[in-house]
Amino acid sequence: MKRLRFNQQEIVFAVFAVLFLAFSIFLRGFLTPENMLTLLQNVAVLGILGLAMAIVVIGRGIDISLIAALAVPPGLVLQMVQNGHSLPAALVTAVLLTIAFGLVNGWLIAYAEVPSLFATLATGLLLAGLGQAALFQLDVVQWSDGMKGFERLGQGTILGIPTSIVMFAIACVVVAFLLRQTRWGAYIYAIGDNPYAARVTGIPSRPIIVLQYVVAALIGCFAGLVMAASVNSMPTRIFNSTLIYDVILVVVLGGIGLSGGRGGVLNVIIGTLLIGTMLNGMTIMDISYAGQNLVKGVVLLLAVITDSFLNPRNEETAQQGDI
Amino acid sequence: MKYAVRTAKVIAAALGLAAVAAPALAQQGLDEPFQKPFREALAGKTVAYVPVAMNFDLTEGWYAGMKKELEPFGVKFEIRDPNWNTNAGAQAVTSLISEKPAVMVIHNPDVQTYAKLLQRAENEGIYVIQINMGSAYRSSAFVGANWIEIGERDTEAVVKACQGKSNKIAIVQGALSAAASAYTLKGVENVLAKHPEIKVVSSQAADWDAAKAKAITQTVLKQNPDLCGIVGFWDGMDIGTAAAVKEAGLTGKVFVATSGGGERKGACELVKSGAFDLNMSYDVPTQAAQMAGTIKWLLSSGAKAGSVKGSEYTTLIPITKENADSQTACWNLSDLKK
């Protein structure tokens, strides 16, 4: 008998649709074009980070250091400009730092074969500590006059659409192209699906893994620049926040399994939309902080439980290290 | 000619008189009896400083200010930086109690965590000065802002700005667990109780996070474009609040009141740019000077730790467009560190 089966992506999309419908009907001011744009704008940075995480997770890894890449290089840009360097020089330095950081991550994971969870946990702390100890004067690096014009990366609109949404869209297109249209993208899926088989078939798996972490760090840095431009400062303390869990949540909720090899940009978009809708609706309803956490927790639990009922773990493919 | 001679005589006489008197005066140097014990009381003493974290304008400013005042007297400074980790802070305080510094300067993360420890420290003979965020235990001294007053004055300004407008306001709180946030909220409530015409359309916590504050404010502004004012709880976070107001094109229409330590980039420049309409500053250098003064007084008094207890609430500086340009309204961390 053929059973009706849903995958996680469809379940989350259904939850999103139900929530969206309920809010549209019962919440005045939810279903307006302005509010829809705000909704997207508020989760744009989270979405961009989700893309970075997706690349790594598809390749069967995880990048806990993403928030450090978000906070430190863009913070360095603001700090350098504040200290009197030119904006292009600051940007180049930040990008070089980001690439170096990605290379270290990738080398540790691909060549030294440290599990990605521990490697990035450590390197993230290292980079954040370096920023705090040596690069920044204060936790919150303020915008300065030398940055004039750069705030357009995160503020204002392009053709009526808030810039941060446009940035998210651009990032989506770039990552989708990388994953679906290039050979490297195909390699990432292959490695995520079965790293040993990938290696046997002659895929240069170690360099590809390094590439994943470099790209992820660069996207993280880009997200940080958009964020800094949007709030006119870089609160580098964000490294200590729970943002990384939200990023993992977006990815996993969207249906990119942590065991690798599955999912794509669409999943990130769906995960981001669900989180965005929930946050936006609850802000409009002026639900208290504790209440919001409760609702978030319940919805996420429901999604995960439903998924585990409909798609039980397969003992053959399940492996150590799955979260 | 005659006149000149007379003048010369007078001068000579005066000089003679001076010659007689001068040695006598020079011999009468007076020893000030209290400065030596004061110097002795300070020299070699250790002051331990436990902020909630270093690396932000307030705690860096206090540290630089106190150091400047006390190091010339031979006072040694020790920082324990828990970096926003309450447990690490409690451990630092615990280990300090056994190390017995002369004074502990404590910035509490909340009202309860350190309270018992601070009491123990004073029983052990360590003076405890609590700064800006107090605990349930009242120690030798509290130096810091009165959060309730900040909440009240910010809200009063917002209420005033709302006169004749929609009377809709929003509140952007800090972290729910922080005493500073809860006290400020109490101040806000005090004023709102007197103004039933004011409607609070949103009162949410943004966790001291600028990005969260921006997200919340954006949504609130979309729902209530006629909002007339926002009470924010910290300028470092309300950069986000102000960015949302600016993006909605409502700068100048929505009155943004906030508070902070008065560092130039975080306060005066943002008021000048129109991002904030009011920033209640608790002027960190003055606070630091008061902390240092209290340390000097306590050490030189010889009073038993915990036998005297007092408070020094900061006189707030309201920073508005009028005084944002002045040299004295704000301060620079780099200057304070010199």
Interface residues (C-beta under 8 A of the other chain):
Chain A: G29 T32 E34 N35 T38 L39 Q41 N42 V45 Q132 F136 Q137 L138 D139 V140 Q142 S144 Q155 G156 P162 M227 S230 V231 N232 S233 P235 R237 I238 N240 S241 L279 N280 T283 I284 D286 S288 Y289 A290
Chain B: A53 N55 F56 D57 E60 N83 W84 L176 V201 S202 S203 Q204 A205 D207 D209 A210 A211 K214 A215 I216 Q218 T219 V220 K222 Q223 G236 I239 G240 A242 A243 K246 E247 K265 G266 E269 A275 L333 S334
